[in-house]
Amino acid sequence: LTCENNLFLDVDRFNSFVDAANANQAPIQNGQFQSNGFAYAPGAPSDIVVVRAYYRWHVMTPMFENVFANVANGERILISTMMFRNEPYQ
């Protein structure tokens, strides 16, 4: 598998930091990674934007598969999140 097949991005805009903090989505349901609700909405000037990166990583050591895997097929979803406010560009 290649990086481009395993990397997923979700970019959403929010009206406030509170709204962004409360918009906790669970991309793992019943042991399966769910990427069908992901979007690309970078927002407008001064909007609050949350970028989430998900990487599907195959645990290569069978002995650690039960420890590290959080989805089916011995894979782990690694997640990174960044929240920021867009510049007030014109």
MDTraj code that builds the backbone (N, CA, C; nanometers):
import mdtraj as md
import numpy as np

residues = "LEU THR CYS GLU ASN ASN LEU PHE LEU ASP VAL ASP ARG PHE ASN SER PHE VAL ASP ALA ALA ASN ALA ASN GLN ALA PRO ILE GLN ASN GLY GLN PHE GLN SER ASN GLY PHE ALA TYR ALA PRO GLY ALA PRO SER ASP ILE VAL VAL VAL ARG ALA TYR TYR ARG TRP HIS VAL MET THR PRO MET PHE GLU ASN VAL PHE ALA ASN VAL ALA ASN GLY GLU ARG ILE LEU ILE SER THR MET MET PHE ARG ASN GLU PRO TYR GLN".split()
xyz = np.array([
    [0.0830, -0.1190, 0.0000],
    [0.0000, 0.0000, 0.0000],
    [0.0868, 0.1245, 0.0000],
    [0.0390, 0.2277, -0.0621],
    [0.1148, 0.3516, -0.0715],
    [0.0574, 0.4573, 0.0213],
    [0.1368, 0.5605, 0.0447],
    [0.0923, 0.6687, 0.1329],
    [-0.0357, 0.7339, 0.0822],
    [-0.0447, 0.7538, -0.0483],
    [-0.1627, 0.8230, -0.0999],
    [-0.2906, 0.7421, -0.0804],
    [-0.2795, 0.6125, -0.0658],
    [-0.3973, 0.5303, -0.0390],
    [-0.4281, 0.5200, 0.1096],
    [-0.3344, 0.5591, 0.1938],
    [-0.3510, 0.5448, 0.3385],
    [-0.3685, 0.6766, 0.4117],
    [-0.3493, 0.7893, 0.3444],
    [-0.3608, 0.9202, 0.4074],
    [-0.4957, 0.9825, 0.3730],
    [-0.5673, 1.0277, 0.4766],
    [-0.6988, 1.0894, 0.4591],
    [-0.6978, 1.2240, 0.5304],
    [-0.7541, 1.3270, 0.4660],
    [-0.7624, 1.4601, 0.5259],
    [-0.9078, 1.5014, 0.5389],
    [-0.9364, 1.5676, 0.6490],
    [-1.0697, 1.6216, 0.6745],
    [-1.0508, 1.7668, 0.7155],
    [-1.1012, 1.8601, 0.6345],
    [-1.0847, 2.0035, 0.6589],
    [-1.2233, 2.0641, 0.6756],
    [-1.2498, 2.1202, 0.7933],
    [-1.3815, 2.1783, 0.8224],
    [-1.3668, 2.3189, 0.8794],
    [-1.4656, 2.4032, 0.8539],
    [-1.4685, 2.5382, 0.9098],
    [-1.5755, 2.5448, 1.0170],
    [-1.5549, 2.6338, 1.1146],
    [-1.6476, 2.6480, 1.2266],
    [-1.6670, 2.7954, 1.2583],
    [-1.7788, 2.8258, 1.3244],
    [-1.8089, 2.9639, 1.3614],
    [-1.7372, 3.0080, 1.4879],
    [-1.6996, 2.9132, 1.5729],
    [-1.6302, 2.9474, 1.6972],
    [-1.5382, 2.8320, 1.7372],
    [-1.4442, 2.8629, 1.8268],
    [-1.3562, 2.7576, 1.8768],
    [-1.4349, 2.6562, 1.9594],
    [-1.5400, 2.7017, 2.0272],
    [-1.6242, 2.6102, 2.1048],
    [-1.6936, 2.5111, 2.0127],
    [-1.7477, 2.5611, 1.9015],
    [-1.8112, 2.4710, 1.8040],
    [-1.7115, 2.3687, 1.7511],
    [-1.5896, 2.4135, 1.7236],
    [-1.4871, 2.3230, 1.6717],
    [-1.4504, 2.2177, 1.7752],
    [-1.4381, 2.2588, 1.9004],
    [-1.4013, 2.1647, 2.0069],
    [-1.5116, 2.0630, 2.0317],
    [-1.6368, 2.1026, 2.0124],
    [-1.7505, 2.0129, 2.0362],
    [-1.7818, 1.9229, 1.9173],
    [-1.7163, 1.9454, 1.8053],
    [-1.7430, 1.8669, 1.6841],
    [-1.6506, 1.7460, 1.6790],
    [-1.6547, 1.6675, 1.7818],
    [-1.5699, 1.5492, 1.7899],
    [-1.6341, 1.4368, 1.7107],
    [-1.5731, 1.4021, 1.5998],
    [-1.6266, 1.2927, 1.5202],
    [-1.5445, 1.1672, 1.5443],
    [-1.6090, 1.0548, 1.5409],
    [-1.5415, 0.9270, 1.5638],
    [-1.5285, 0.8545, 1.4302],
    [-1.4083, 0.8581, 1.3688],
    [-1.3939, 0.7931, 1.2392],
    [-1.3801, 0.6407, 1.2484],
    [-1.3776, 0.5871, 1.3705],
    [-1.3686, 0.4423, 1.3875],
    [-1.4982, 0.3943, 1.4512],
    [-1.5708, 0.3124, 1.3774],
    [-1.6973, 0.2590, 1.4266],
    [-1.7013, 0.1093, 1.3993],
    [-1.7302, 0.0334, 1.5038],
    [-1.7371, -0.1129, 1.4935],
    [-1.6101, -0.1733, 1.4338],
    [-1.4949, -0.1179, 1.4721],
    [-1.3677, -0.1703, 1.4250],
    [-1.3332, -0.1372, 1.2816],
    [-1.4077, -0.0446, 1.2209],
    [-1.3841, -0.0060, 1.0817],
    [-1.3574, 0.1440, 1.0738],
    [-1.2653, 0.1823, 0.9870],
    [-1.2349, 0.3237, 0.9628],
    [-1.3379, 0.3801, 0.8666],
    [-1.4046, 0.4874, 0.9057],
    [-1.5113, 0.5491, 0.8262],
    [-1.4639, 0.6845, 0.7748],
    [-1.4315, 0.6946, 0.6485],
    [-1.3847, 0.8213, 0.5918],
    [-1.4896, 0.8877, 0.5031],
    [-1.6075, 0.8311, 0.4946],
    [-1.7090, 0.8831, 0.4020],
    [-1.7648, 1.0194, 0.4409],
    [-1.7484, 1.0656, 0.5648],
    [-1.7997, 1.1963, 0.6051],
    [-1.6968, 1.3070, 0.5980],
    [-1.5787, 1.2792, 0.5431],
    [-1.4728, 1.3789, 0.5368],
    [-1.5045, 1.4832, 0.4301],
    [-1.4555, 1.6055, 0.4535],
    [-1.4847, 1.7159, 0.3623],
    [-1.3598, 1.8001, 0.3400],
    [-1.3712, 1.8941, 0.2491],
    [-1.2673, 1.9954, 0.2296],
    [-1.3363, 2.1303, 0.2253],
    [-1.3389, 2.1977, 0.3409],
    [-1.4022, 2.3288, 0.3527],
    [-1.3035, 2.4222, 0.4231],
    [-1.2103, 2.4837, 0.3469],
    [-1.1052, 2.5647, 0.4082],
    [-1.1519, 2.6973, 0.4661],
    [-1.2773, 2.7343, 0.4405],
    [-1.3322, 2.8543, 0.5009],
    [-1.2957, 2.9825, 0.4289],
    [-1.3354, 3.0918, 0.4907],
    [-1.3156, 3.2265, 0.4372],
    [-1.2269, 3.3044, 0.5339],
    [-1.2027, 3.4335, 0.5064],
    [-1.1208, 3.5131, 0.5987],
    [-1.1757, 3.5090, 0.7413],
    [-1.0865, 3.4922, 0.8373],
    [-1.1154, 3.4905, 0.9816],
    [-1.1956, 3.3706, 1.0294],
    [-1.2232, 3.2748, 0.9427],
    [-1.2932, 3.1534, 0.9854],
    [-1.2007, 3.0652, 1.0693],
    [-1.2607, 2.9864, 1.1548],
    [-1.1878, 2.8881, 1.2330],
    [-1.1896, 2.7577, 1.1540],
    [-1.0715, 2.6998, 1.1377],
    [-1.0572, 2.5802, 1.0546],
    [-0.9903, 2.4699, 1.1365],
    [-1.0413, 2.3489, 1.1203],
    [-0.9812, 2.2316, 1.1833],
    [-0.9399, 2.1363, 1.0710],
    [-0.8122, 2.0985, 1.0729],
    [-0.7591, 2.0029, 0.9771],
    [-0.7225, 1.8773, 1.0543],
    [-0.7796, 1.7663, 1.0120],
    [-0.7471, 1.6374, 1.0729],
    [-0.6845, 1.5489, 0.9662],
    [-0.5703, 1.4914, 0.9999],
    [-0.5032, 1.3977, 0.9108],
    [-0.5113, 1.2597, 0.9741],
    [-0.5527, 1.1635, 0.8951],
    [-0.5636, 1.0244, 0.9396],
    [-0.4735, 0.9407, 0.8510],
    [-0.3945, 0.8553, 0.9136],
    [-0.3077, 0.7659, 0.8374],
    [-0.3351, 0.6231, 0.8806],
    [-0.3653, 0.5382, 0.7838],
    [-0.3908, 0.3968, 0.8112],
    [-0.2565, 0.3233, 0.8060],
    [-0.2120, 0.2749, 0.9218],
    [-0.0810, 0.2113, 0.9363],
    [-0.0998, 0.0646, 0.9706],
    [-0.0332, -0.0218, 0.8952],
    [-0.0414, -0.1649, 0.9224],
    [0.0646, -0.2013, 1.0257],
    [0.0228, -0.2610, 1.1365],
    [0.1150, -0.3055, 1.2399],
    [0.1914, -0.4244, 1.1839],
    [0.3235, -0.4098, 1.1722],
    [0.4035, -0.5112, 1.1038],
    [0.4465, -0.6271, 1.1929],
    [0.4444, -0.6083, 1.3220],
    [0.4872, -0.7145, 1.4122],
    [0.3644, -0.7841, 1.4693],
    [0.3391, -0.9088, 1.4321],
    [0.2190, -0.9791, 1.4780],
    [0.2055, -0.9824, 1.6308],
    [0.3176, -0.9852, 1.7008],
    [0.3126, -0.9907, 1.8462],
    [0.2484, -0.8640, 1.9059],
    [0.2629, -0.7498, 1.8366],
    [0.2091, -0.6237, 1.8872],
    [0.0754, -0.5858, 1.8229],
    [0.0286, -0.6678, 1.7308],
    [-0.0953, -0.6354, 1.6606],
    [-0.2121, -0.6143, 1.7564],
    [-0.2276, -0.7001, 1.8539],
    [-0.3390, -0.6855, 1.9493],
    [-0.3235, -0.5638, 2.0386],
    [-0.2019, -0.5172, 2.0577],
    [-0.1764, -0.4012, 2.1432],
    [-0.2021, -0.2708, 2.0686],
    [-0.1522, -0.2603, 1.9443],
    [-0.1564, -0.1340, 1.8716],
    [-0.2740, -0.1189, 1.7757],
    [-0.3267, -0.2267, 1.7224],
    [-0.4341, -0.2157, 1.6230],
    [-0.5603, -0.1587, 1.6862],
    [-0.6215, -0.0614, 1.6179],
    [-0.7484, -0.0070, 1.6655],
    [-0.8593, -0.0191, 1.5613],
    [-0.8281, -0.0837, 1.4477],
    [-0.9285, -0.1193, 1.3476],
    [-0.8984, -0.2614, 1.3000],
    [-0.9866, -0.3142, 1.2204],
    [-0.9721, -0.4510, 1.1714],
    [-0.8472, -0.4665, 1.0846],
    [-0.8101, -0.5887, 1.0590],
    [-0.6977, -0.6249, 0.9726],
    [-0.5622, -0.5855, 1.0294],
    [-0.5511, -0.5717, 1.1609],
    [-0.4225, -0.5408, 1.2226],
    [-0.3701, -0.4035, 1.1876],
    [-0.4591, -0.3078, 1.1691],
    [-0.4185, -0.1717, 1.1337],
    [-0.4475, -0.0758, 1.2482],
    [-0.3757, 0.0337, 1.2477],
    [-0.3968, 0.1392, 1.3455],
    [-0.4175, 0.2690, 1.2690],
    [-0.5138, 0.3472, 1.3114],
    [-0.5371, 0.4779, 1.2521],
    [-0.4630, 0.5800, 1.3379],
    [-0.3634, 0.6450, 1.2783],
    [-0.2889, 0.7508, 1.3445],
    [-0.3576, 0.8825, 1.3106],
    [-0.3757, 0.9693, 1.4103],
    [-0.4521, 1.0920, 1.3904],
    [-0.3720, 1.2128, 1.4372],
    [-0.3749, 1.3185, 1.3565],
    [-0.3152, 1.4449, 1.3942],
    [-0.4176, 1.5546, 1.3657],
    [-0.4297, 1.6501, 1.4577],
    [-0.5300, 1.7564, 1.4437],
    [-0.4647, 1.8930, 1.4613],
    [-0.5053, 1.9887, 1.3771],
    [-0.4581, 2.1266, 1.3875],
    [-0.5795, 2.2181, 1.3780],
    [-0.5886, 2.3145, 1.4714],
    [-0.6983, 2.4114, 1.4711],
    [-0.6373, 2.5505, 1.4626],
    [-0.6940, 2.6343, 1.3774],
    [-0.6411, 2.7696, 1.3611],
    [-0.7498, 2.8622, 1.3077],
    [-0.7206, 2.9916, 1.3138],
    [-0.8101, 3.0920, 1.2542],
    [-0.7432, 3.1435, 1.1273],
    [-0.8190, 3.1490, 1.0186],
    [-0.7663, 3.2032, 0.8931],
    [-0.7296, 3.3489, 0.9095],
    [-0.6322, 3.3924, 0.8347],
    [-0.5949, 3.5338, 0.8312],
    [-0.7123, 3.6151, 0.7771],
    [-0.7246, 3.7408, 0.8188],
    [-0.8350, 3.8243, 0.7682],
    [-0.8022, 3.8836, 0.6308],
    [-0.7621, 3.7967, 0.5376],
    [-0.7232, 3.8433, 0.4046],
    [-0.8447, 3.8972, 0.3298],
    [-0.8191, 3.9774, 0.2304],
    [-0.9277, 4.0376, 0.1514],
    [-0.9280, 3.9877, 0.0100],
])
top = md.Topology()
chain = top.add_chain()
for i, resn in enumerate(residues, 1):
    res = top.add_residue(resn, chain, resSeq=i)
    for name in ("N", "CA", "C"):
        top.add_atom(name, md.element.get_by_symbol(name[0]), res)
traj = md.Trajectory(xyz[None], top)
